[in-house]
Amino acid sequence: MTYDLIVVGGGPAGLAAACSAWEKGLKHILIVERDKELGGILNQCIHNGFGLHRFKEELTGPEYAGRFIKMLGDTGVEVMLDTMVLEINARHEVHVISAAKGYEVLEAKSIVLAMGCRERTRGAIGIPGDRPAGVFTAGSAQRYLNMEGYMVGKRVVILGSGDIGLIMARRMTLEGAKVLACVELMPYSGGLMRNIVQCLQDWDIPLYLSHTITDIVATNGRVSHVTVHKLDENRQPIPGTNLEFDCDTVLLSVGLIPENELTRAAGIEMDPRTNGAYVFENMETSVPGIFACGNVVHVHDLVDYVSAESERAGAAAAAYVLGGAPAGDALTVKNGADVGYTVPQRIRVSNVPKAADVFFRVRRVFKNSVIEVKAGDQLLISYKREHMAPGEMEHILLPRKLLDGVSASEITVSAKEA
């Protein structure tokens, strides 16, 4: 049997893509998920704050996932749980393995990649010191605490101020631990402002910007002490600025990496800025009929945006199967001054309905500022912002009428002070 669509990943992106493709007319859809249940990372995110955009109410992570799992239950979408995808290729073959069925090669008319992302570990950033027990990524600690019921430590220092780290600062405090500090390498936080306020400031947890851990010391195989230094403008430790913390646990919240080993092995063109695939306006990759969405493309800060993007990918997969590939030349979207990346990277104007969604992140903190979209030296459109920060993804709409008038082969998105 050849499926109309195979979705790789059963987290929020995969669920939304599958539901959308079903609504658009595909009837032979399969979700392949390596975990034993659907929902992905949302299952361990028991805090609220999800769903304000998508459902207009505040939900916990499991509640948000439950909404989509219920929607999926109203369809005929098949699900393979506890099944690992080993390989995909340009022929739309998906190689999977499971304890129940062994090794299989599945065929599909289209594929949606929705594998999500993983955390950067201590080995990736090279913290000096001993190699003891008590060093966890924030997401691992979150799973131990929220799903497995294990308390990972009592005196905690958090390195990095990504959203998971901020949320775990509050979570550990609520469970009775003492969070001594949150230490951030950059001069600004990598998390949402609401999490800085609700998870640090409301609990009197200090945030040390432009600081990092310079030594981890162990006693009897467990973390017992860390040294933190202030950094200069070259991110080098400043002598004499050391702070000492007696702790038994270090949590790392030092960045997320899109899970793209399958994508690369399939020969799909990758963007070194996002560590995800280059995608068109409909989330199609460089291989026709293979789409990507959610955190496997670029790391989002809100799951609501993951769902919206993934619904677009699912609808596009349905359109590909039912009507064929979009035609027309693509307009390249480039990142200009103080913009780290743009998604999508290419826009086929003939395939844009009313407007094209463009997402990006800025490289530094802005107050009153302007987003400019240019074709060469020609200013096409600008957008005012009161605040922008690297930890908060930005979104603009480029009207179809505007794009129709572009004669150049590329446009540039940049940011500057107003």
URLIN-V890350 format. One line per field, one symbol per residue. ss: DSSP state (H for helix, E for strand, L for the rest). A space follows every 50 residues. Layout:
BEGIN
ss=???
END
This chain:
BEGIN
ss=LEEEEEEELLLHHHHHHHHHHHHLLLLLEEEELLLLLLLHHHHHLLLEEE LLLLLLLLEEHHHHHHHHHHHHHLLLLEEELLEEEEEELLLLEEEEEELL LEEEEEEEEEEEELLLEEELLHHHHLLLLLLLELEEEHHHHHHHHHHHLL LLLLEEEEELLLHHHHHHHHHHHHLLLEEEEEEELLLLLLLLHHHHHHHH HHHLLLEEELEEEEEEEEELLEEEEEEEEEELLLLLELLLLLEEELLLEE EELLLEEELLHHHHHLLLLEELLLLEELLLLLLELLLLLEEELHHHLLLL LLHHHHHHHHHHHHHHHHHHHHHLLLLLLEEEEEELLLEEEEELLEEEHH HLLLEEEEEEEELLLELLEEEEEEELLEEEEEEEELLELLLLLEEEEEEH HHHHLLLLLEEEEEEEEL
END
